[in-house]
Amino acid sequence: MTELPVINWARGEKFGLDLPAHIESLRDGGPTFLTQAFRESGVLWPDNSVTQISSLDQMKLGGTGSKALLSVTYERDVPGLSQNLFV
């Protein structure tokens, strides 16, 4: 039986960004990846950034794909900008 390689990042279609394929890749990408992704999607202005992943806890729920609760901090707090996210 042939072993398949582990894919850590995969190119997304909408924004052309490399996206984390699992929780550890998201953790490794850290604030740099999240800042870029949030800016590209339009939810984060160019003058703000993600400064820290406060927590990233994988959820053990059914269905396909990994799920996690992600908490982040920003350089500047902006009303309506979520710090606690489901990924």
C-alpha beads as a LAMMPS data file, in Angstrom:
LAMMPS data file: protein, C-alpha beads

87 atoms
86 bonds

1 atom types
1 bond types

-500.0 500.0 xlo xhi
-500.0 500.0 ylo yhi
-500.0 500.0 zlo zhi

Masses

1 110.0

Atoms # bond

1 1 1 0.000 0.000 0.000
2 1 1 1.328 3.463 -0.937
3 1 1 1.493 6.128 1.744
4 1 1 0.157 9.532 0.705
5 1 1 2.172 12.648 1.556
6 1 1 0.810 14.969 4.242
7 1 1 -0.358 18.265 2.791
8 1 1 0.168 21.192 5.150
9 1 1 -1.039 24.037 2.923
10 1 1 -3.311 24.130 -0.135
11 1 1 -3.944 26.985 -2.584
12 1 1 -7.393 28.516 -2.177
13 1 1 -9.409 29.456 -5.243
14 1 1 -11.102 32.726 -4.232
15 1 1 -8.101 34.788 -3.057
16 1 1 -5.232 32.593 -4.278
17 1 1 -3.795 32.285 -0.763
18 1 1 -2.160 29.180 0.603
19 1 1 -4.552 27.943 3.303
20 1 1 -3.716 25.699 6.242
21 1 1 -4.860 22.126 5.666
22 1 1 -5.017 21.294 9.383
23 1 1 -4.910 22.869 12.826
24 1 1 -1.133 22.642 13.258
25 1 1 -0.562 24.459 9.967
26 1 1 -2.903 27.214 11.126
27 1 1 -0.930 27.451 14.371
28 1 1 2.361 27.536 12.408
29 1 1 1.044 30.249 10.058
30 1 1 0.157 32.288 13.119
31 1 1 -0.620 36.000 13.111
32 1 1 1.178 36.550 9.788
33 1 1 -1.136 34.184 7.895
34 1 1 -4.260 35.399 9.700
35 1 1 -3.441 39.057 9.024
36 1 1 -2.975 38.357 5.319
37 1 1 -6.138 36.235 5.063
38 1 1 -8.283 38.718 6.993
39 1 1 -7.004 41.626 4.890
40 1 1 -7.586 39.782 1.606
41 1 1 -11.140 38.902 2.651
42 1 1 -11.856 42.524 3.558
43 1 1 -12.574 42.047 7.285
44 1 1 -9.314 43.661 8.435
45 1 1 -8.124 47.082 7.318
46 1 1 -4.530 47.498 6.041
47 1 1 -3.609 49.574 9.117
48 1 1 -4.468 46.750 11.546
49 1 1 -3.047 43.279 12.101
50 1 1 -3.437 40.103 14.114
51 1 1 -0.757 40.209 16.793
52 1 1 -1.350 36.913 18.578
53 1 1 -3.265 33.669 18.549
54 1 1 -4.595 33.670 22.120
55 1 1 -5.987 30.160 21.854
56 1 1 -6.566 27.501 19.248
57 1 1 -8.492 24.519 20.568
58 1 1 -9.477 21.654 18.314
59 1 1 -13.032 20.403 18.756
60 1 1 -13.782 16.692 18.697
61 1 1 -17.027 16.775 16.719
62 1 1 -18.332 14.571 13.921
63 1 1 -18.436 15.394 10.250
64 1 1 -15.658 15.958 7.772
65 1 1 -12.700 18.185 8.439
66 1 1 -11.151 19.495 11.623
67 1 1 -12.941 22.139 13.630
68 1 1 -11.517 24.528 16.202
69 1 1 -12.195 27.552 18.329
70 1 1 -9.716 30.313 17.557
71 1 1 -9.149 33.442 19.630
72 1 1 -6.946 36.257 18.377
73 1 1 -5.785 39.687 19.474
74 1 1 -5.407 42.641 17.141
75 1 1 -3.032 45.573 17.053
76 1 1 -6.091 47.815 17.362
77 1 1 -9.484 46.775 18.735
78 1 1 -12.241 47.810 16.359
79 1 1 -15.964 47.548 17.194
80 1 1 -17.492 44.580 15.378
81 1 1 -14.144 42.848 14.736
82 1 1 -14.505 39.355 16.186
83 1 1 -11.794 37.985 18.441
84 1 1 -13.386 34.564 18.968
85 1 1 -13.848 32.528 15.796
86 1 1 -15.006 29.063 14.729
87 1 1 -12.676 27.526 12.142

Bonds

1 1 1 2
2 1 2 3
3 1 3 4
4 1 4 5
5 1 5 6
6 1 6 7
7 1 7 8
8 1 8 9
9 1 9 10
10 1 10 11
11 1 11 12
12 1 12 13
13 1 13 14
14 1 14 15
15 1 15 16
16 1 16 17
17 1 17 18
18 1 18 19
19 1 19 20
20 1 20 21
21 1 21 22
22 1 22 23
23 1 23 24
24 1 24 25
25 1 25 26
26 1 26 27
27 1 27 28
28 1 28 29
29 1 29 30
30 1 30 31
31 1 31 32
32 1 32 33
33 1 33 34
34 1 34 35
35 1 35 36
36 1 36 37
37 1 37 38
38 1 38 39
39 1 39 40
40 1 40 41
41 1 41 42
42 1 42 43
43 1 43 44
44 1 44 45
45 1 45 46
46 1 46 47
47 1 47 48
48 1 48 49
49 1 49 50
50 1 50 51
51 1 51 52
52 1 52 53
53 1 53 54
54 1 54 55
55 1 55 56
56 1 56 57
57 1 57 58
58 1 58 59
59 1 59 60
60 1 60 61
61 1 61 62
62 1 62 63
63 1 63 64
64 1 64 65
65 1 65 66
66 1 66 67
67 1 67 68
68 1 68 69
69 1 69 70
70 1 70 71
71 1 71 72
72 1 72 73
73 1 73 74
74 1 74 75
75 1 75 76
76 1 76 77
77 1 77 78
78 1 78 79
79 1 79 80
80 1 80 81
81 1 81 82
82 1 82 83
83 1 83 84
84 1 84 85
85 1 85 86
86 1 86 87
